[in-house]
Amino acid sequence: MAKIDPWASAAVSDYEHVFKQFGLSEFPENWRSKMGHRFFSRGIIVAHRDFGKVLSRIESKKPFINITGIASSGQFHLGHKADIDLFVLFKSLGAKNYFCVCDIDGYVSRPDKKIRSLAYAQKFAIDNAADALALGVGAKDIKVQSNRERRYYSFAFELSKKITKNMFEAIYGHLDLGKVSANLLQYADILHGQLDEFDGKMPSITGIGLDQDPHARLTRDIAKRLSYPLEVPSFIYFRHQSGLKEGSKMSASQPDTAIFLNDSESELDRKVSNAFTGGRNTLEEQRRLGGNPGVCKVHELLLFHLEDGKEVQRIWDECREGKWLCSECKQYTKDFLKDMLKKHQAKAKKKRKIAEKIVKGN
């Protein structure tokens, strides 16, 4: 039986098998056009759990909860940017927003050699908050785990009584105490917005990668076990944004697989130059047979982040026709990403003081 590990760096590629085994629903084609965003039109969103009730709220202009969280265990990369882009989309559609900066999670779920103290995780939290602000998350949307309301923490402990040792081990395959405590906060992050002290009972949506589905399954189960009524949370699932190397997901723990939002131009240059492509063995073969953009990590960067859909399609078609060499596509992508990151880094620098106040709680 397959296991999905939320903390691993390998990408999930066998979508059909995962759908069948874990009960995910494929994202319907007729919903894609309704969302009006590149993640839907380009097939980047691949599955869902109960998204229909959130879509109904969007169409009827009724509020719903929009919640995501990212552990503060390193700098944000382009995979994190995809999470934030989706969060900002739902924010624009009338959501009640909870962007969780998970500094406690970042500390307790990672080894000391990586995150040596909570204070160290909070340094990343400031950088992460500045990036989120620069990408369109509002200051009032950001919730920092170490600076949360008392009710949030009491709720996290309350949830612990709804989970048994056997339940946790059945889903995650282990009982690591640091990860158990981090998970309790993740469940609280997803569910607490529905408490009366916050926004009250209503549908909620969280965008995640398929590797994070264990968290989704257990959170949905806990919601059904509580003594007071909550909507069972909904989830939509990203197709993985691959790492730059074959067979990996973009991971902060493996820096050469990822393009970070604070990467220098020289780092970006090096990483894109060394990325795995769908190119042929020789120039003659490339011109005659065309490339394979479907496996190309460089084209995938454009698929996820270049907003001009016609341009993405043009590059795809011309690559297949042999009109593009891999070196030309890499240079195009470098130029696009250098411009995007330069603008982002300037915005994030301006947002840093606000981020410090949010994280430090003053």
Secondary structure, DSSP 8 states (H G I E B T S, - for coil): -----TT--B----HHHHHHHHT-EE--HHHHHHH-SHHHHTT-EEEEESHHHHHHHHHTT---EEEEEEESSS--BHHHHHHHHHHHHHHHTT-EEEEEEEHHHHHHTS-TTT---HHHHHHHHHHHHHHHHHTT--GGGEEEGGG--HHHHHHHHHHHTT--HHHHHHHHS---HHHHHHHHHHHHHHHGGGSTTTT-S--EEEEEEGGGHHHHHHHHHHHHHSSS-----EEEEE---B-SSTTBB--TTSGGG--BTT--HHHHHHHHHTS-----SSHHHHHHH---GGG-HHHHHHHHH---HHHHHHHHHHHHTT---HHHHHHHHHHHHHHHHHHHHHHHHHHHHHHHHHHHT-
